[in-house]
Amino acid sequence: MNPIHASLFALLGVLLFFVPAWDPAGFTQLGPDGTCASALWLGLMGLVLHALGTGWLLIDGLHRLRVAVETFDLELPWLDTTEVRWSMSASHYALLTWEANGMPVRA
């Protein structure tokens, strides 16, 4: 099933659930308590189809959200510190030396 099929299932479920309310003359009430078996069947099947469609859409949406969160990369280009930008050329730094604990240290 794909999202289009699931959406159509949910829409068809809503339509089936409300058909008896939109056209009550088409459903004769033959039951002892004034109910119609076909109206009850359409209502039940409407609920089932709607539950299947919305359930699948919910599961698919949660799966897509999980994948998006797992693959999210928070590397921002202006926070990239892997490259050092020197203010002078490298030859200037090679000439600088200083002493630490009596031993010359090159920069």
C-alpha positions as CSV (number, residue, x, y, z in Angstrom):
1,M,0.0,0.0,0.0
2,N,1.2,3.5,-0.7
3,P,0.0,6.9,0.7
4,I,-2.4,7.4,-2.2
5,H,-4.1,4.0,-1.6
6,A,-4.3,4.7,2.2
7,S,-5.8,8.1,1.6
8,L,-8.4,6.7,-0.7
9,F,-9.2,3.9,1.9
10,A,-9.7,6.6,4.6
11,L,-11.9,8.7,2.2
12,L,-13.9,5.7,1.1
13,G,-14.4,4.7,4.8
14,V,-15.9,8.2,5.6
15,L,-18.2,8.0,2.5
16,L,-19.4,4.5,3.4
17,F,-20.1,5.6,7.0
18,F,-22.2,8.6,6.0
19,V,-24.1,7.1,3.0
20,P,-27.1,5.9,5.1
21,A,-27.3,9.4,6.7
22,W,-27.3,11.2,3.4
23,D,-29.9,8.9,1.8
24,P,-32.1,7.4,4.5
25,A,-34.8,6.5,1.9
26,G,-32.5,4.0,0.3
27,F,-32.2,2.0,3.5
28,T,-35.5,0.5,4.7
29,Q,-35.6,-0.1,8.4
30,L,-36.8,-3.7,8.7
31,G,-35.3,-4.6,12.0
32,P,-37.4,-5.0,15.1
33,D,-35.7,-2.0,16.7
34,G,-35.9,0.1,13.5
35,T,-32.4,-0.6,12.2
36,C,-31.3,-1.6,8.8
37,A,-28.7,-4.3,8.3
38,S,-27.2,-2.8,5.2
39,A,-26.8,0.6,6.9
40,L,-25.1,-1.0,9.9
41,W,-22.9,-3.0,7.5
42,L,-21.9,0.1,5.6
43,G,-21.2,2.0,8.9
44,L,-19.0,-0.9,10.2
45,M,-17.1,-1.3,6.9
46,G,-16.7,2.5,6.8
47,L,-15.1,2.5,10.2
48,V,-12.8,-0.4,9.3
49,L,-11.7,1.1,6.0
50,H,-11.1,4.5,7.6
51,A,-9.1,2.8,10.4
52,L,-7.0,0.9,7.9
53,G,-6.2,4.0,5.9
54,T,-5.5,6.3,8.7
55,G,-3.5,3.7,10.6
56,W,-1.3,3.0,7.6
57,L,-0.8,6.8,7.0
58,L,0.2,7.2,10.7
59,I,2.6,4.3,10.6
60,D,4.1,5.5,7.3
61,G,4.4,9.1,8.7
62,L,6.1,7.9,11.8
63,H,8.5,5.8,9.8
64,R,9.4,8.7,7.5
65,L,9.9,10.9,10.6
66,R,12.2,8.3,12.2
67,V,14.3,8.1,8.9
68,A,14.4,11.9,8.7
69,V,15.6,12.2,12.3
70,E,18.2,9.5,11.9
71,T,19.7,11.0,8.7
72,F,19.6,14.6,9.9
73,D,23.0,16.1,9.7
74,L,23.7,19.1,11.9
75,E,26.9,20.3,10.2
76,L,26.6,23.9,9.5
77,P,29.1,25.4,7.0
78,W,29.9,28.4,9.1
79,L,30.8,26.1,12.1
80,D,33.4,24.1,10.1
81,T,36.7,24.4,11.9
82,T,38.7,21.9,10.0
83,E,40.5,24.5,7.9
84,V,42.9,26.9,9.6
85,R,43.2,30.3,8.0
86,W,46.5,31.9,8.8
87,S,46.9,35.6,8.8
88,M,50.4,35.4,7.2
89,S,51.9,32.9,4.7
90,A,53.3,29.7,6.1
91,S,56.9,30.9,5.4
92,H,56.5,33.7,8.0
93,Y,55.4,31.2,10.7
94,A,58.3,28.8,9.9
95,L,60.8,31.5,10.8
96,L,59.3,32.2,14.2
97,T,60.9,30.4,17.2
98,W,60.7,30.7,20.9
99,E,62.1,28.9,23.9
100,A,60.2,26.8,26.3
101,N,62.2,25.4,29.3
102,G,65.4,26.4,27.7
103,M,64.8,24.5,24.4
104,P,64.0,26.3,21.1
105,V,60.5,25.6,19.8
106,R,59.5,26.2,16.2
107,A,56.0,27.4,15.4
